[in-house]
Each structure stands twice: as C-alpha cells, then as structure tokens.
Amino acid sequence: MIYFTGDIHGGLDIQKLGAGNLKRRGIKLTEDDLVIIAGDFGLPFLDKDIEEYENGRRNEYSYWIEWLAEKPFKVLWADGNHENHAWWAKQPVSEMFGGRVQIHPHAGNVIHLMRGEIYEIEGKRVLAFGGAVSTDQQYRTEGVTWWPEEQAADADIANAERNLDRVGREVDYIVTHTMPMSRVIAERFMPVSDRGAEYFDRLMSTVSYKVWVCGHFHVDSLLDNALCILYNEVVSGETLESIIERRRSR
C-alpha cells in the first residue's frame, strides 16, 4: 500500500516513521508498503556529514540513514528545497516503477523520485515534481545550506509535459513539495517567485488527478482541488481518495 507524509528534514522530523508513532495511527508498515515523502528529505544535507560517514565516522547522518535502511518498507521521496542538490546531481540514475530514479547509495530501500517523472506504483500512476524556493535564503550559505537547483528548471517542466502527454495527462497522484502559486496566495502562505509553483497552476487545470500531495508548509490540511498538505500525518492514498470522494458527494 502507498502511504504519504510530509517533510522529515533529515533526523528532525523523521520519528513520524517510527514504529511507535505509526502504531498510534493504527499503521503497521511491512515489506509490501511504500511511504512517499513530499520533499525536504534531507539525508544527506551537509557535505561534512557525508565526508565523515564515508570515512567511517559515526554521526547523526549515519544513525538516521541506517535507521531507515533497516525498515522493511520502501521510502520514496520527491526532493524539496532543503536538500543537498549538488550531491544528488552526482548520484547515478536508474529506472524503477517505469521512471527515472536515484537509489540512495547508503540505503537501498530509499529512492528519489525525480522531477517530471511518472511512475506506476501499486497500480497507481504517480507524477513526481520536487523542488521549491527557500524563503530563508538570506540566512543560508549558497552551496553549503541552500542550492540554486532547488528551483524548477526548464528541463524539469519539459520532462513533466512530455511524460504527461504520453499518458494522456491523467494520473492518480501528484506529489510535489510546494503547491500551485494560486493556492499559496489563497492560503496566505508567504509567496515567493517560484517557477515550479507557477507551473503547478497550469497542471491543476490541465491534468486529471485524484489526489495532490505536497509538504513544505509544516501543516496538515486538506484543501479544495483535492490538494492535501502533509507534515506530521502519515496517511494512505486509499484514505485520502476516500475522504476526497466523500467531500465531493456532499
């Protein structure tokens, strides 16, 4: 079964995937399950943590990536803004679920869903499009704690358009980090110039989908347009589909 959740920020918010927290939600994940994280995965984040790990030194990164690697379920994730984009750009690309992915070199069950790719997962068609613009760039250092690659590129949008046209512009799930700019403004979140969010306005009106999941805003909320913001909650796609369908039938 497919489950969704929001940002984990490396080890900061990862405990939502712990057995105790899942049990309190009535969830027991097995090898047959997948969790899709809607951005800000953050493992790894700092170059120094990677260097220490690869030199055999124990650190917070090694603890959490090994913790995830021991989980029976797969962890899939669309990238957010708080990722080490430069490091991921150097990682090999392979194919899984019918689309391009990057398998984490330190955890084989952790899989990066790349921008604009469409996947067939558990009988569901999933469009992934990560990235977002950091609102706190002025407090960060370029190439150290934020990367320009967080912003959607022309190639990302072209890839999404090409893949959407190939499937008749119809998917089951859309997974992004931020959300359409019109919704950012309507929900009174801080709007910044974000090509991805602006492109998502077009997707919202030109793509048929059942559920759109995003993270980024550190709240849990189900909006109109079948748009679900997740942060602390872990919820199955089936549950989201059911809730949205009940709303529509009122």
C-alpha positions in Angstrom: 0.0 0.0 0.0 1.1 3.6 -0.7 1.3 6.0 2.3 2.2 9.7 2.2 3.8 12.0 4.6 5.5 15.4 4.7 9.0 16.7 5.3 11.3 14.8 7.5 14.3 17.3 7.4 16.9 14.6 7.9 16.5 13.5 11.5 14.5 16.4 12.8 11.0 15.1 11.9 11.8 11.5 11.0 10.2 10.0 14.1 6.8 10.1 12.4 8.1 6.9 10.6 9.0 5.2 13.9 7.0 2.1 14.8 5.6 3.7 17.9 4.2 6.7 16.2 2.8 4.6 13.3 1.2 2.3 15.8 -0.6 5.2 17.4 -2.1 5.9 14.0 -3.1 2.3 13.5 -0.4 1.7 10.9 2.0 -1.2 10.7 4.2 -1.0 7.6 5.6 -4.1 6.0 7.7 -5.0 3.1 4.7 -4.7 0.9 4.2 -1.0 1.7 5.8 2.3 0.5 6.0 5.7 2.1 6.2 8.7 -0.2 7.7 11.8 1.4 6.6 15.1 -0.2 10.0 16.8 -0.1 12.6 18.0 2.4 14.0 14.5 2.8 17.4 15.9 3.8 19.5 12.8 4.1 22.2 13.8 3.5 22.3 17.6 3.8 25.7 18.8 4.8 28.8 17.9 2.9 30.8 17.4 6.1 28.3 14.8 7.3 28.8 12.8 4.1 32.6 13.0 4.3 32.5 11.8 7.9 30.2 8.9 7.1 32.3 7.8 4.1 35.5 8.0 6.3 33.9 5.7 8.8 33.0 8.3 11.5 29.7 7.9 13.2 27.4 11.0 13.2 23.8 11.9 13.1 23.5 11.3 9.4 24.9 7.7 9.7 22.4 7.0 12.5 19.3 8.1 10.6 20.2 6.7 7.2 21.0 3.3 8.8 17.8 3.6 10.8 15.8 4.0 7.5 17.8 1.2 5.8 16.6 -1.2 8.4 13.0 -0.5 7.7 11.1 -3.3 5.9 9.2 -0.8 3.7 10.4 1.4 0.8 10.9 5.1 1.3 10.2 7.1 -1.8 10.7 10.9 -1.9 10.3 13.9 -4.1 13.0 16.5 -3.4 12.3 19.7 -1.5 14.2 22.9 -1.2 16.2 21.7 1.8 18.2 19.0 0.0 21.9 18.8 -0.9 21.0 19.2 -4.6 24.7 19.3 -5.7 25.4 15.9 -4.1 22.3 14.3 -5.6 23.2 15.6 -9.0 26.3 13.4 -8.9 24.4 10.2 -8.0 23.6 7.5 -10.6 20.2 7.5 -12.3 18.5 4.2 -12.9 14.9 3.1 -13.7 12.2 1.8 -11.4 8.4 1.9 -11.4 8.7 2.8 -15.1 10.5 6.1 -14.5 13.9 7.5 -13.7 15.0 7.3 -10.0 18.1 7.6 -7.8 18.6 4.8 -5.3 20.3 6.1 -2.2 23.9 4.8 -2.1 23.7 4.2 1.6 20.2 2.7 1.8 18.8 0.6 -1.0 15.2 1.0 0.1 15.4 4.8 -0.1 14.5 6.0 -3.6 14.5 9.5 -5.1 11.6 10.2 -7.4 12.9 12.7 -10.0 11.2 15.8 -11.3 8.7 15.4 -14.0 8.8 11.6 -13.9 5.6 9.5 -13.9 5.7 6.1 -12.1 3.4 3.1 -11.9 3.3 2.2 -8.2 0.9 -0.3 -6.7 -1.4 0.1 -9.6 -1.4 3.9 -9.3 0.1 6.4 -11.8 2.2 8.9 -9.8 3.6 12.2 -11.1 6.5 13.5 -9.0 7.8 17.0 -9.2 10.0 18.1 -6.4 11.7 21.4 -5.6 10.7 24.7 -4.1 12.3 28.1 -3.4 13.6 28.6 0.1 12.1 31.6 1.9 15.1 31.8 4.2 17.9 32.0 1.6 19.2 35.2 3.3 20.1 33.2 6.4 21.8 30.4 4.5 25.0 30.0 2.5 24.8 29.1 -1.2 26.4 25.7 -1.9 26.5 24.8 1.8 23.0 25.1 3.2 21.0 26.0 0.1 21.4 25.3 -3.6 20.1 27.2 -6.7 19.0 23.8 -8.0 16.0 23.9 -5.6 14.3 26.0 -8.3 12.4 24.2 -11.1 14.3 24.3 -14.4 13.1 24.4 -18.0 14.2 20.8 -18.4 12.1 19.7 -15.4 9.0 21.3 -16.8 9.6 19.9 -20.3 10.1 16.4 -18.9 6.8 16.6 -17.0 5.0 17.9 -20.1 6.4 15.2 -22.3 5.5 12.4 -19.8 2.0 13.8 -19.1 1.3 13.9 -22.9 2.5 10.3 -23.1 -0.2 9.2 -20.6 -3.0 11.4 -21.8 -2.5 13.9 -19.0 -4.2 11.6 -16.5 -2.6 10.4 -13.2 -3.8 9.1 -9.9 -1.5 11.0 -7.6 0.6 14.2 -8.0 3.4 14.5 -5.4 5.2 17.9 -5.1 7.0 19.8 -2.3 5.3 23.2 -2.8 1.9 23.7 -4.2 0.3 25.8 -7.0 1.0 29.5 -6.6 -2.7 30.4 -6.6 -3.2 28.1 -3.6 -0.1 29.5 -1.8 -1.6 33.0 -2.1 -5.2 31.9 -1.2 -4.0 30.1 1.9 -1.9 33.2 2.9 1.4 31.4 3.0 4.5 33.5 2.1 4.6 33.8 -1.7 8.0 33.9 -3.4 8.9 33.8 -7.1 8.8 30.1 -7.7 8.7 28.6 -11.3 7.6 25.3 -10.0 4.6 26.7 -8.1 3.7 28.8 -11.1 3.8 25.8 -13.3 1.6 23.8 -10.9 -1.2 26.3 -11.6 -1.2 25.1 -15.1 -1.1 21.4 -14.0 -4.1 22.0 -11.7 -6.2 22.9 -14.7 -4.8 20.6 -17.4 -4.2 17.3 -15.6 -6.8 14.9 -14.3 -5.8 13.6 -10.9 -7.4 12.1 -7.8 -5.1 13.4 -5.0 -2.4 16.0 -5.0 0.0 15.7 -2.0 2.6 18.4 -1.0 4.7 19.3 2.0 6.7 22.4 2.6 4.2 24.4 4.7 4.5 22.5 8.0 0.8 22.0 8.5 -1.6 19.1 7.9 -4.6 20.3 5.8 -6.9 19.1 3.1 -7.8 21.9 0.8 -10.1 22.1 -2.2 -8.9 20.8 -5.6 -8.1 17.5 -3.9 -4.9 19.2 -2.5 -3.5 17.7 0.7 -0.7 19.4 2.7 1.1 16.9 4.9 3.6 17.4 7.7 3.2 15.2 10.8 0.4 12.9 9.5 1.1 9.6 7.7 -1.9 8.6 5.6 -2.6 6.1 2.9 -3.5 7.1 -0.6 -6.7 5.0 -0.3 -7.8 7.0 2.8 -7.1 10.3 1.0 -9.1 9.2 -2.0 -12.0 8.1 0.2 -12.1 11.4 2.1 -11.9 13.5 -1.1 -14.7 11.4 -2.7 -16.9 11.9 0.3 -16.4 15.6 0.2 -17.3 15.7 -3.5 -20.5 13.8 -2.9 -21.9 16.1 -0.2 
